Amino acid sequence: MLNIKKLSISTIFPIIILLTLLSFGILIPIISVVVLGAILAYYVRPIARRIKPFVRYETLAILIGMLILAAPIVALLYITAGQILTAAIQVFGSIPHSSASATSSATATAMNIKSSLATSQNSDSLNNLANLFLSNITAIAEKLISYLVNQIINLLEFLPTLAMQILILLFSTFYFARDGDKVVRYIKDIVPPEDKDFYRRIIHGTDDIMKSIVVGNVVPAVILGILSMILYYFLGYPYIVLLGILSGLSEFIPIVGPWIVYGVLGLFSILTGDITTGVLVIFFGWIIETTTDMYIRPKLSVNYSEVHPLVFLLGFIFGAVTLGIPGLFIGPLILGVTYSAYRAYREEVKDV
């Protein structure tokens, strides 16, 4: 049997580091999803602890905890789908009533074009112009169809990846919720005794940061959605519930954020002649988005942690830019833990 104590320390650590790097190299495509599962497990564990006395089995308690945590998301998706279906029925339901007039109008337009072309048959320049116009329209239509086909193909190609990521997220959440104590115990076993106080401070700071992450993500999105509904109501937009939900959800989209809703509504209103409404929705949307991201989000986050608001703000923004939606949770966690580590180290040095 191999006696590890006989191995030189200079051979142990290079092997561990090499294996760790190789493992991260394999897990890079899904590392953000695994970390997000660990973060979600942090919130599932307290729910499972409260449920366990009633169901006896830990696995069942964790599964119920995961369902409870997912319930608000499912309810939100259900409401959103219902609103979209209602809007689609109202929009497309009016098409048959106007189809007859649209057909007669299209027929009249076609007859006018045919008459115009017949009148100008003897004019080579007009024929060339008409041919050029038709060829340009054909080229644009071909490009549009090609673009739509490519988008559909890309979506179909992404579905297996999305399904795999969701599956990994579910398994990661479950196993971290079940075996989280073992991970913490393992870390405690390998930490040298003289460094335990340093890591204890980091773990305590991480616990506060985890609370701040949810408060700093979910609560601002809810506030922005409610304020957006109020704005849409006073500006007279239809489907204010659907638009408010989309505005709140868009808070999780990196860089663009709620402007994907405010901008589209504003431009649509301006292009359709309602310039005042378009300008107002862009202006007040900017106020709502700026207030939520630059004031409310950092303010709520630091109430649960001593980490500086700028650290959380940079983590939320650039974490999402780097890692996508999981980065909204991972970015603040990494920067917050780093901040806590430096603070703990400073306290260690001061104590010495």
Phi and psi in degrees as a GROMACS rama.xvg file:
@    title "Ramachandran Plot"
@    xaxis  label "Phi"
@    yaxis  label "Psi"
@TYPE xy
-72.7345  125.953  LEU-2
-96.9569  107.523  ASN-3
-67.9129  -21.8203  ILE-4
-69.2021  -23.0065  LYS-5
-78.803  -15.61  LYS-6
-73.7311  141.705  LEU-7
-69.7271  147.136  SER-8
-62.0781  -26.3505  ILE-9
-72.2212  -17.012  SER-10
-97.317  -25.5094  THR-11
-70.061  -52.1443  ILE-12
-67.297  -39.9642  PHE-13
-59.7716  -38.0241  PRO-14
-65.7499  -44.8218  ILE-15
-62.4997  -44.5327  ILE-16
-64.3193  -42.538  ILE-17
-62.5312  -46.5122  LEU-18
-64.0417  -37.0184  LEU-19
-64.8334  -44.1668  THR-20
-63.9811  -41.2596  LEU-21
-63.5567  -39.664  LEU-22
-64.2762  -43.6796  SER-23
-65.4361  -35.0824  PHE-24
-61.2367  -37.0607  GLY-25
-72.8282  -36.4299  ILE-26
-92.2275  -1.22634  LEU-27
-52.8694  -43.8633  ILE-28
-62.4272  -23.8126  PRO-29
-122.463  7.20843  ILE-30
-61.8945  -37.0929  ILE-31
-66.0921  -36.2163  SER-32
-68.6024  -40.0225  VAL-33
-64.1584  -44.086  VAL-34
-64.0343  -39.8323  VAL-35
-62.4572  -37.4342  LEU-36
-62.631  -39.2264  GLY-37
-64.3986  -38.3071  ALA-38
-66.4082  -44.3963  ILE-39
-64.2241  -34.9534  LEU-40
-62.4301  -30.5757  ALA-41
-59.919  -33.1908  TYR-42
-90.7349  -21.8564  TYR-43
-75.2638  -36.108  VAL-44
-56.6192  -48.7263  ARG-45
-61.9068  -37.0476  PRO-46
-64.878  -43.5493  ILE-47
-64.1615  -37.1829  ALA-48
-62.5575  -37.9717  ARG-49
-72.3668  -28.6944  ARG-50
-83.8867  -31.8023  ILE-51
-52.9034  -41.6632  LYS-52
-59.3445  -22.304  PRO-53
-92.0416  -25.5576  PHE-54
-112.191  -11.104  VAL-55
73.2496  -42.0119  ARG-56
-91.5153  129.841  TYR-57
-65.4386  -41.4952  GLU-58
-60.1684  -44.8714  THR-59
-64.9288  -38.5727  LEU-60
-63.8191  -40.2259  ALA-61
-67.2447  -42.4458  ILE-62
-62.1079  -42.4066  LEU-63
-64.5441  -39.5687  ILE-64
-61.4513  -40.0052  GLY-65
-64.4979  -39.3129  MET-66
-65.4392  -40.0295  LEU-67
-64.8213  -41.6223  ILE-68
-66.2061  -32.5879  LEU-69
-83.8755  -15.7494  ALA-70
-56.5644  -46.6547  ALA-71
-60.8507  -36.072  PRO-72
-66.7544  -43.4172  ILE-73
-63.439  -43.5071  VAL-74
-61.9138  -40.4248  ALA-75
-64.4511  -42.8485  LEU-76
-64.35  -37.8549  LEU-77
-64.3646  -45.9637  TYR-78
-63.7397  -42.8699  ILE-79
-62.8155  -44.6455  THR-80
-62.7385  -39.6321  ALA-81
-63.3656  -41.8605  GLY-82
-65.1645  -41.9847  GLN-83
-64.3179  -40.7911  ILE-84
-64.0048  -41.9937  LEU-85
-62.4068  -44.7267  THR-86
-63.7177  -40.344  ALA-87
-65.0212  -40.4578  ALA-88
-63.5662  -42.5147  ILE-89
-67.9421  -37.3493  GLN-90
-72.7754  -51.5806  VAL-91
-79.0454  -17.9364  PHE-92
-69.3746  -21.4605  GLY-93
-86.4359  -7.64653  SER-94
-66.5117  -45.1506  ILE-95
-59.8783  -31.8359  PRO-96
-67.9588  -29.5439  HIS-97
-103.224  2.80549  SER-98
-67.8582  -37.3301  SER-99
-64.759  -46.0797  ALA-100
-67.4227  -36.1276  SER-101
-65.8123  -38.8132  ALA-102
-65.86  -45.6873  THR-103
-63.985  -37.1991  SER-104
-65.7496  -42.6657  SER-105
-64.5528  -37.7485  ALA-106
-64.8671  -43.779  THR-107
-62.3156  -41.4155  ALA-108
-63.1583  -41.5464  THR-109
-63.9542  -40.6326  ALA-110
-63.85  -39.5277  MET-111
-64.2602  -42.3648  ASN-112
-62.9016  -42.2407  ILE-113
-63.2532  -41.8204  LYS-114
-64.2015  -41.135  SER-115
-65.4095  -40.9885  SER-116
-65.9699  -37.1861  LEU-117
-65.4423  -37.5458  ALA-118
-66.3191  -33.8691  THR-119
-101.994  23.5796  SER-120
-62.0897  -34.2395  GLN-121
-81.5581  -2.12761  ASN-122
-102.28  110.467  SER-123
-66.3511  -36.6727  ASP-124
-65.4016  -41.0144  SER-125
-68.2233  -37.0425  LEU-126
-62.7762  -42.1447  ASN-127
-63.8818  -40.3748  ASN-128
-64.0903  -42.299  LEU-129
-65.2183  -41.6921  ALA-130
-64.1709  -40.9167  ASN-131
-63.1904  -41.8123  LEU-132
-63.0203  -45.0625  PHE-133
-65.2281  -39.0793  LEU-134
-66.129  -37.6766  SER-135
-65.8007  -42.1061  ASN-136
-62.8699  -41.1609  ILE-137
-63.7473  -42.101  THR-138
-64.1886  -42.0723  ALA-139
-63.6368  -42.9737  ILE-140
-63.0082  -40.314  ALA-141
-64.7471  -41.425  GLU-142
-65.092  -40.6773  LYS-143
-63.5371  -44.8671  LEU-144
-64.0006  -41.6411  ILE-145
-62.8121  -40.5015  SER-146
-63.7029  -45.3715  TYR-147
-62.9416  -41.4119  LEU-148
-63.0649  -42.5007  VAL-149
-63.4506  -40.4643  ASN-150
-63.8479  -40.9078  GLN-151
-65.1064  -41.4666  ILE-152
-64.183  -43.4434  ILE-153
-61.6348  -39.4327  ASN-154
-64.7707  -43.7976  LEU-155
-65.1006  -36.6872  LEU-156
-69.1402  -30.1586  GLU-157
-80.5654  -21.8128  PHE-158
-58.6958  -45.8786  LEU-159
-59.9971  -39.091  PRO-160
-64.3705  -42.7268  THR-161
-62.939  -42.5091  LEU-162
-62.5922  -40.2689  ALA-163
-64.4416  -42.5397  MET-164
-64.702  -39.9437  GLN-165
-64.8717  -41.1048  ILE-166
-63.3241  -44.769  LEU-167
-63.5518  -39.6531  ILE-168
-61.8737  -42.7191  LEU-169
-65.2156  -46.3572  LEU-170
-65.3358  -40.871  PHE-171
-62.9235  -44.6739  SER-172
-61.013  -44.7531  THR-173
-63.6642  -49.764  PHE-174
-72.9712  -34.1783  TYR-175
-67.9864  -36.7051  PHE-176
-66.9367  -35.5319  ALA-177
-80.8483  -40.5717  ARG-178
-111.657  18.2962  ASP-179
-60.1589  -37.5348  GLY-180
-62.7544  -35.4005  ASP-181
-67.4748  -37.3708  LYS-182
-63.7832  -45.6771  VAL-183
-63.5695  -40.8135  VAL-184
-65.1475  -38.0927  ARG-185
-64.4798  -42.2254  TYR-186
-63.2518  -40.4848  ILE-187
-63.9068  -34.498  LYS-188
-70.3738  -33.312  ASP-189
-92.4524  -9.05428  ILE-190
-80.2178  130.951  VAL-191
-60.3399  146.866  PRO-192
-56.7935  -36.8555  PRO-193
-71.2031  -14.4525  GLU-194
-103.359  -0.0282829  ASP-195
-62.3466  -37.7253  LYS-196
-65.5677  -37.2716  ASP-197
-61.3518  -47.5355  PHE-198
-70.9654  -29.5969  TYR-199
-64.0172  -39.6358  ARG-200
-66.4098  -39.3096  ARG-201
-64.7597  -43.2988  ILE-202
-63.3694  -40.1058  ILE-203
-63.5008  -42.2308  HIS-204
-66.2014  -36.1124  GLY-205
-64.2971  -37.2586  THR-206
-61.1008  -42.4195  ASP-207
-67.9644  -38.2798  ASP-208
-64.2916  -39.0182  ILE-209
-61.7269  -38.4679  MET-210
-66.793  -39.1262  LYS-211
-67.5673  -31.6871  SER-212
-63.2393  -46.3348  ILE-213
-66.4212  -45.9245  VAL-214
-62.4403  -36.092  VAL-215
-78.4463  -12.1846  GLY-216
-107.398  -55.0184  ASN-217
-72.7516  -49.2505  VAL-218
-61.8785  -46.2403  VAL-219
-59.7186  -37.084  PRO-220
-64.2868  -40.6203  ALA-221
-65.0577  -44.5379  VAL-222
-62.1826  -45.125  ILE-223
-62.7089  -40.4696  LEU-224
-62.7538  -43.2195  GLY-225
-65.8906  -46.2721  ILE-226
-62.9931  -35.6864  LEU-227
-67.1996  -39.9939  SER-228
-58.3046  -44.2199  MET-229
-61.1011  -42.9606  ILE-230
-62.4169  -46.1588  LEU-231
-64.0671  -34.3615  TYR-232
-64.8947  -47.4367  TYR-233
-71.5985  -25.3222  PHE-234
-86.9478  -5.55261  LEU-235
83.6919  21.191  GLY-236
-76.1502  145.218  TYR-237
-80.2508  166.196  PRO-238
53.5538  51.5227  TYR-239
-67.3981  -30.0343  ILE-240
-66.7018  -47.0332  VAL-241
-62.0999  -45.7144  LEU-242
-64.8178  -37.3914  LEU-243
-65.3862  -41.5214  GLY-244
-63.949  -44.3382  ILE-245
-63.0954  -37.3054  LEU-246
-65.7312  -43.3036  SER-247
-64.563  -43.0722  GLY-248
-66.9612  -33.606  LEU-249
-67.715  -12.8379  SER-250
-62.4214  -22.4242  GLU-251
-89.8742  -2.47052  PHE-252
-84.1358  124.466  ILE-253
-59.9525  143.576  PRO-254
65.1525  -61.9616  ILE-255
-67.1846  -51.741  VAL-256
61.0888  -144.183  GLY-257
-64.4601  -13.1466  PRO-258
-66.0595  -16.9545  TRP-259
-66.5405  -22.5753  ILE-260
-97.8356  -51.9494  VAL-261
-58.2073  -45.1095  TYR-262
-64.9373  -44.0473  GLY-263
-64.0577  -46.0363  VAL-264
-62.493  -43.2765  LEU-265
-64.4724  -46.33  GLY-266
-65.1953  -39.5681  LEU-267
-62.3449  -43.2105  PHE-268
-64.8189  -41.3296  SER-269
-66.6675  -43.4569  ILE-270
-68.6382  -25.8775  LEU-271
-90.5953  7.08468  THR-272
99.4744  -10.67  GLY-273
-91.909  73.0479  ASP-274
-66.0029  -40.6115  ILE-275
-60.1599  -48.2812  THR-276
-62.5949  -41.6316  THR-277
-61.6694  -44.8251  GLY-278
-65.9459  -40.2042  VAL-279
-65.8353  -42.2546  LEU-280
-67.4471  -34.5357  VAL-281
-70.4171  -42.6524  ILE-282
-67.2471  -52.5166  PHE-283
-71.3083  -28.9784  PHE-284
-63.0204  -39.942  GLY-285
-62.9086  -40.9234  TRP-286
-63.1243  -46.2351  ILE-287
-62.7213  -47.2777  ILE-288
-65.9114  -42.803  GLU-289
-65.9311  -44.1459  THR-290
-63.2887  -40.4189  THR-291
-67.4793  -47.0699  THR-292
-79.0618  -37.515  ASP-293
-93.8509  -16.7257  MET-294
-124.748  -57.6987  TYR-295
-65.7096  -46.8442  ILE-296
-59.3605  -55.1381  ARG-297
-63.5908  -35.3818  PRO-298
-64.1252  -43.6269  LYS-299
-67.3086  -37.6604  LEU-300
-65.3537  -44.607  SER-301
-74.8061  -12.2976  VAL-302
-66.4879  -22.3867  ASN-303
-106.595  0.36485  TYR-304
-152.785  156.817  SER-305
-92.0584  6.71064  GLU-306
-70.4639  141.67  VAL-307
-63.3059  142.068  HIS-308
-57.1651  -33.4963  PRO-309
-63.0844  -34.9308  LEU-310
-63.3025  -45.333  VAL-311
-65.0354  -41.9483  PHE-312
-62.0256  -45.6215  LEU-313
-65.3299  -37.4651  LEU-314
-64.8036  -43.265  GLY-315
-63.4064  -46.278  PHE-316
-73.7386  -56.2232  ILE-317
-82.2834  -19.3252  PHE-318
-64.8794  -41.0479  GLY-319
-68.4244  -37.1446  ALA-320
-64.6611  -39.5033  VAL-321
-79.3736  -44.0019  THR-322
-116.239  2.79085  LEU-323
77.9706  -151.992  GLY-324
-59.2501  -42.0186  ILE-325
-57.7348  -26.9874  PRO-326
-65.4882  -20.9686  GLY-327
-61.5037  -27.4274  LEU-328
-100.96  -39.1709  PHE-329
-74.4871  -39.6134  ILE-330
-58.1835  -54.9905  GLY-331
-60.3898  -33.6143  PRO-332
-64.7376  -47.5099  LEU-333
-64.4083  -49.1818  ILE-334
-66.0895  -37.2235  LEU-335
-66.6734  -42.2421  GLY-336
-66.4715  -39.5956  VAL-337
-60.9516  -43.9188  THR-338
-60.9048  -44.2263  TYR-339
-65.3096  -36.1302  SER-340
-64.4949  -44.8526  ALA-341
-64.3432  -38.2953  TYR-342
-66.973  -42.8301  ARG-343
-63.581  -39.295  ALA-344
-64.1326  -39.9667  TYR-345
-62.7221  -41.0326  ARG-346
-65.7197  -36.8104  GLU-347
-62.7412  -43.8773  GLU-348
-65.955  -39.6101  VAL-349
-66.0235  -36.4945  LYS-350
-67.4095  -31.6918  ASP-351
